[in-house]
Amino acid sequence: MIRAAAVALAALAAAAPAAACSKPRTSLASLEGQIMCPTCNTTLDQSDSAVANRIRVYIRKRIDACATAGQIKQELVDQFGQSILAAPPKKGVDLLAWWLPIAGLVVGAGAIGVGVWRWSRRDRSDEPPLDPELERRVDEALARFDG
């Protein structure tokens, strides 16, 4: 009886860490592409620096402690600043990083469209008239080909 209770207690103790996280756990692989290495300015999944390895160890420990991806990223931002994130957050002034390139493309396309429209509708009357002698020679040359 005591042996069965000990086995049951051991099974519960082994299952407790897995059941401790009620939220879905994040993975190191999912965070490595979102976090930058502070020393080489590449994402963690591309960096082999010592600092990147220490950040990976920290992330693994935080995942084992049931921290969410948002919590881990916020802790890293608190420690290293916004530059630790591979993509700027989509709020506040950082929205400019997302919308400014799109706005630039729209304005550029509009400027090109207006330029092409003006070019195609320009007044041809401001072109100098052909020299009568040159016009006569062109007509003669065309007549030779027609005839």
Kinemage of the C-alpha trace (Angstrom):
@kinemage 1
@onewidth
@group {chain A} dominant
@subgroup {mainchain}
@vectorlist {calphas} color= white
{ca met a 1} P 0.000 0.000 0.000
{ca ile a 2} L 2.776 2.418 0.907
{ca arg a 3} L 4.650 1.441 -2.239
{ca ala a 4} L 1.575 2.179 -4.406
{ca ala a 5} L 1.109 5.553 -2.704
{ca ala a 6} L 4.772 6.395 -3.297
{ca val a 7} L 4.484 5.472 -6.991
{ca ala a 8} L 1.309 7.558 -7.337
{ca leu a 9} L 2.978 10.503 -5.572
{ca ala a 10} L 6.021 10.220 -7.843
{ca ala a 11} L 3.781 10.163 -10.924
{ca leu a 12} L 1.937 13.274 -9.719
{ca ala a 13} L 5.212 15.044 -8.985
{ca ala a 14} L 6.501 14.246 -12.470
{ca ala a 15} L 3.286 15.451 -14.106
{ca ala a 16} L 3.027 18.646 -12.021
{ca pro a 17} L 5.552 20.754 -13.995
{ca ala a 18} L 3.823 19.896 -17.269
{ca ala a 19} L 0.422 20.768 -15.841
{ca ala a 20} L 1.699 23.943 -14.149
{ca cys a 21} L 1.411 25.953 -17.362
{ca ser a 22} L -2.269 26.394 -18.053
{ca lys a 23} L -1.625 28.615 -21.115
{ca pro a 24} L -0.193 27.237 -24.340
{ca arg a 25} L 3.569 27.411 -24.147
{ca thr a 26} L 5.668 29.306 -26.611
{ca ser a 27} L 8.811 27.868 -28.154
{ca leu a 28} L 12.333 29.160 -28.488
{ca ala a 29} L 12.150 28.741 -32.261
{ca ser a 30} L 9.117 31.022 -32.487
{ca leu a 31} L 10.902 33.798 -30.579
{ca glu a 32} L 14.333 33.540 -32.209
{ca gly a 33} L 13.161 35.251 -35.402
{ca gln a 34} L 11.527 38.092 -33.443
{ca ile a 35} L 14.463 39.011 -31.186
{ca met a 36} L 17.651 40.741 -32.343
{ca cys a 37} L 21.133 40.054 -31.040
{ca pro a 38} L 22.393 43.315 -29.487
{ca thr a 39} L 25.995 42.730 -30.571
{ca cys a 40} L 25.672 41.746 -34.234
{ca asn a 41} L 22.242 43.202 -35.150
{ca thr a 42} L 20.895 39.965 -36.603
{ca thr a 43} L 18.036 37.863 -35.320
{ca leu a 44} L 18.832 35.196 -32.746
{ca asp a 45} L 18.151 32.420 -35.246
{ca gln a 46} L 21.039 33.755 -37.383
{ca ser a 47} L 23.484 34.744 -34.648
{ca asp a 48} L 26.120 32.577 -32.994
{ca ser a 49} L 27.509 35.231 -30.643
{ca ala a 50} L 27.937 34.633 -26.929
{ca val a 51} L 25.319 37.273 -26.126
{ca ala a 52} L 22.802 35.579 -28.433
{ca asn a 53} L 23.483 32.255 -26.727
{ca arg a 54} L 22.916 33.843 -23.293
{ca ile a 55} L 19.633 35.352 -24.484
{ca arg a 56} L 18.569 31.925 -25.793
{ca val a 57} L 19.340 30.366 -22.391
{ca tyr a 58} L 17.331 33.134 -20.697
{ca ile a 59} L 14.386 32.551 -23.049
{ca arg a 60} L 14.491 28.786 -22.404
{ca lys a 61} L 14.444 29.401 -18.641
{ca arg a 62} L 11.511 31.800 -18.960
{ca ile a 63} L 9.615 29.309 -21.164
{ca asp a 64} L 10.232 26.600 -18.564
{ca ala a 65} L 8.835 29.021 -15.965
{ca cys a 66} L 5.613 29.273 -18.052
{ca ala a 67} L 6.209 32.830 -19.284
{ca thr a 68} L 4.314 33.825 -22.416
{ca ala a 69} L 5.989 35.152 -25.551
{ca gly a 70} L 4.687 38.633 -24.765
{ca gln a 71} L 6.102 38.547 -21.255
{ca ile a 72} L 9.492 37.357 -22.471
{ca lys a 73} L 9.656 40.025 -25.179
{ca gln a 74} L 8.626 42.733 -22.711
{ca glu a 75} L 11.326 41.629 -20.248
{ca leu a 76} L 13.931 41.781 -23.016
{ca val a 77} L 12.680 45.221 -24.106
{ca asp a 78} L 12.904 46.410 -20.492
{ca gln a 79} L 16.501 45.220 -20.343
{ca phe a 80} L 17.790 46.111 -23.833
{ca gly a 81} L 15.305 48.655 -25.221
{ca gln a 82} L 13.048 48.570 -28.304
{ca ser a 83} L 16.007 47.788 -30.571
{ca ile a 84} L 15.963 44.180 -29.306
{ca leu a 85} L 12.773 43.575 -31.319
{ca ala a 86} L 13.228 42.588 -34.966
{ca ala a 87} L 10.046 44.451 -35.963
{ca pro a 88} L 8.884 47.649 -34.281
{ca pro a 89} L 5.592 47.430 -32.395
{ca lys a 90} L 2.508 48.500 -34.334
{ca lys a 91} L 1.513 51.368 -32.054
{ca gly a 92} L 2.340 54.997 -31.388
{ca val a 93} L 5.170 56.625 -33.290
{ca asp a 94} L 6.390 53.200 -34.401
{ca leu a 95} L 3.402 53.053 -36.756
{ca leu a 96} L 5.413 55.354 -39.021
{ca ala a 97} L 7.846 52.497 -39.632
{ca trp a 98} L 4.946 50.454 -40.994
{ca trp a 99} L 2.970 53.106 -42.915
{ca leu a 100} L 5.658 55.481 -44.222
{ca pro a 101} L 7.006 53.070 -46.879
{ca ile a 102} L 3.488 52.335 -48.105
{ca ala a 103} L 2.646 56.037 -48.220
{ca gly a 104} L 5.893 56.686 -50.103
{ca leu a 105} L 4.992 54.092 -52.714
{ca val a 106} L 1.497 55.549 -53.136
{ca val a 107} L 2.821 59.114 -53.478
{ca gly a 108} L 5.536 57.972 -55.898
{ca ala a 109} L 3.053 56.056 -58.048
{ca gly a 110} L 0.739 59.071 -58.042
{ca ala a 111} L 3.559 61.401 -59.085
{ca ile a 112} L 4.554 59.079 -61.913
{ca gly a 113} L 0.913 58.824 -63.011
{ca val a 114} L 0.485 62.606 -63.043
{ca gly a 115} L 3.758 63.015 -64.932
{ca val a 116} L 2.759 60.483 -67.589
{ca trp a 117} L -0.696 62.044 -67.894
{ca arg a 118} L 0.776 65.543 -68.368
{ca trp a 119} L 3.350 64.269 -70.831
{ca ser a 120} L 0.710 62.519 -72.932
{ca arg a 121} L -1.577 65.577 -72.966
{ca arg a 122} L 1.038 68.241 -73.591
{ca asp a 123} L 0.382 70.770 -76.315
{ca arg a 124} L 2.222 69.891 -79.494
{ca ser a 125} L 1.701 73.383 -80.984
{ca asp a 126} L 4.767 74.695 -79.200
{ca glu a 127} L 7.016 72.507 -81.367
{ca pro a 128} L 8.784 74.449 -84.111
{ca pro a 129} L 7.372 73.890 -87.619
{ca leu a 130} L 9.386 71.827 -90.050
{ca asp a 131} L 11.582 73.587 -92.556
{ca pro a 132} L 9.666 73.659 -95.895
{ca glu a 133} L 12.730 72.344 -97.748
{ca leu a 134} L 13.089 69.428 -95.312
{ca glu a 135} L 9.372 68.663 -95.549
{ca arg a 136} L 9.594 68.571 -99.373
{ca arg a 137} L 12.556 66.157 -99.236
{ca val a 138} L 10.720 63.860 -96.810
{ca asp a 139} L 7.661 63.831 -99.089
{ca glu a 140} L 9.843 62.950 -102.099
{ca ala a 141} L 11.530 60.122 -100.189
{ca leu a 142} L 8.181 58.733 -99.093
{ca ala a 143} L 6.850 58.954 -102.648
{ca arg a 144} L 9.777 56.809 -103.857
{ca phe a 145} L 8.884 54.111 -101.340
{ca asp a 146} L 5.180 54.208 -102.193
{ca gly a 147} L 5.619 54.006 -105.788
